[in-house]
Amino acid sequence: MKNGKTPDPNVVHPISGYDKEIYVKPTVKNPNIVVGDFTYIADSEFESHVTHHYEWIGDRLIIGRFCQIAAGVEFVMNGANHQMSAVSTFPFYTLEGWNTEPPALSDLPLKGDTVIGNDVWIGQNAVVLPGVHIGDGAIIGANCVVGSDVPPYTIVIGNPARVLRKRFDDELIDLLLRFRWWDKSVDEIDGLIPVLTCGDLEKVREELKKRLA
């Protein structure tokens, strides 16, 4: 390994002497936030980027391995949603003094867990709304507001987020999804870096076919 060091997903600061980029997994304390190895954020902490995440709702934020999360990204959870089935959306039950109990969860517009795949790049100041599923290898542009699911290896931009294009053709996407490089050991991934960083996509395609044969 480089300089005699082995990549360690359990260290907080993967860049020596720099505290504005951290591996997220070893810092998470909330049991309803699940983050895979080597996913990082360009900040000195992570959980403040997960908002409206209330224990009584029970929704989870699940993020895969090797994701790259830029500064200013926000994951808005289901607690941000107000009751829309009644004539008023005002959340009386959250504020002191009002004589009311919380509505039943079935009366709230809950969207379920938010799930981010593996090797996803989320650009600066993007907002991911409740219940969104983002596929492996997707790229979320800076300042996006993502309110609907994003297919694997797709680039989205804008507010609301819209598909710009697929990153690769369907065959190469299928090969990558079957190969699942992010699930391999550190040693295997280290050996795969020449493939993972190669700009010659035809060469990558043939290499993946050989390895999947």
N, C-alpha and C positions, 0 to 999 in steps of 0.2 A: 504494500500500500504506500501511497505518497508520503514522503518524509517519515516513514516508519509508523504512521498513524492509521488506524482502522476506523472507518465511519461508524459512529456510535449514535443510534437514534435516541438514546437516553440522556445525552448531554443537552443542556439548555442553550448554550451559545456555541454554535458550530463554527464560528469564525473567531479565532483568537483575538482578544482585545476589542471586540466590537459587540455592543449589547443591543443594537437596533435590529437584529435578526435572530430569531430563536426557533428551535424545533418546538412545535406546539405540544406534542404528546406528553413530555415529562412535566409540563406546567399545568395541565388541566386538573382541576379538582372536582368539577361538577360531573356526577355520574351520568348525566344525560347528554354529555358531550363526549363523543368517541372519535379519536383522531389516530390515523395510522402513522407508522414510522416514517421519519424524514420529511414529513410535511412541515413547512416553515411559514412564518409570517414576518414581514418587514416591520417589526415593532419590538418593544421590550416586554410585552405581555399580550395575551390573546383574549381572555374571557370578556373583557369590556367590549369587544367587537361583536359579541353575541347578545342581542338586546331583546327585551320583553320575553325572557325565558323563565317562566314561572313553574315551580315544582308541581303545583296542583294541576297543571294542564298535562304534564307528562310527556310532552313531545321531545324528540331527540335531534341533535345535530350530529350527523355522521359524516366524517371526512376520511377519504382514503389515504393511501401512501403517496409520498413524493409530490404532494400538491405545493404550489407556490402562491402564496397569498400576499398581495401587495399592501402597502400602507393605506389606511382609511377604509378598508373593506368592512362592511357591516352585514351580519347575518341576522335578519329580523325574524323572530320566532312567533309562534301562534298567539302569544299573549298580547301582541299588538292589535289583533283583530277584535272589533267591538261587535256586540250583538246586532244583527241586521234584520232579525225576524220580528222585532217589536217596532213600535212607532218612533221610539227614541233610541239613538245609538249611545247616549251618555252613559258612562260606566259608573253608575251610582255606587255599586257594590265595592268598588276599589277605593272609595274616598270616605274619610272619617265622618261620622255623624248621621249618615243616611240609613234609615231603618229598612234594610233589604239584605238579602243573601245573594251570593253569586248565582247566575243562571246555570242551568244544567249544561254540561259540556255539549250535549246534543243540540242546544239552542245557539251555540257559537259557531261561526264559520271556520272551523278548524281544518287545516290542510294536511295534517299528519307530519311525519318526520321530514326534515330537510336532509338530503343525501347528496354528497359530493363524491364523485368517483376518484380514481387514481390519476396522478400526473395531470391534474387540472391546474391551469394558470388563471388566477383571478386578478384582474388589473386594478389599479389604484382607484379607490373611492367607489368601487362597485357595490351595489346593494343586492343581496339575495333574499327574496321574500319567502314567507313560510311555505313549507311543503314542496319546494322545488327540488327536482332531481337533475343533477348535472352529470353527464356521462363521462367516462374515462377519456382523458386526452383532450377535453374541450378547452377552449380559450374564451375567457369572459373579458371583453374590452373595458378599458378605464371608463368610469362613471356610468356603467350599465346599471339598469334596474331590471333584475331578472325575476319575472313573475310566472314563467312557465318553464316546463322541462326543456333541457338542452341535450340533444343527441350526442353520442360519443364523437370525439374528433371533429367538433363543429365550432366555428368561430361566431360569436354573437357580439353585437355592438348596439349602443343606443338605449333610449328610454321611451317606451318599453323596449327591452332587448329584442332584436330581430336577427335572424340568421344572415350572416354575411356570406359565408361559404363553408363547405366541408374542407378540412385540412388536406385530405388525401382522397383517392378514389375508393370505391366500395371494397375492392379486393384487398387493398393494403389495410384499410380499416379493419376488415374481418381478420386478417392475419395478426394484426396487433392485438385485437381483442382476444384472440385465441392464444397468443403467445404469452400475454400477461407478464411482461418483464418485471413489473413491480412486485410480484409475488415471489421472485427468486431470491436466493441468498445474497448477502453482501458480496461475497466472492464472485458469484455468477454475474451479478450486475456490474461489478467492476470490470470483468472480462468482456461484457457486452457494450461498454461505453463506445468503442469504435463504431458499432452498429447504431446505437441510439443517437449518436451525434453526427452521423453521416448525412450529408446533403444530397447524395446520389440515391434517390428513392428507388430506382430500379435495382441497384445493388442491394439496398436494404430489403426489398421485396424478395429477391432470390435467396438472400441469407435467411430470412424468416421461413421461407418455404422449406429450405434444407433442414432447419432446426425443428420444424414441425412435422417433418416426414416420418 
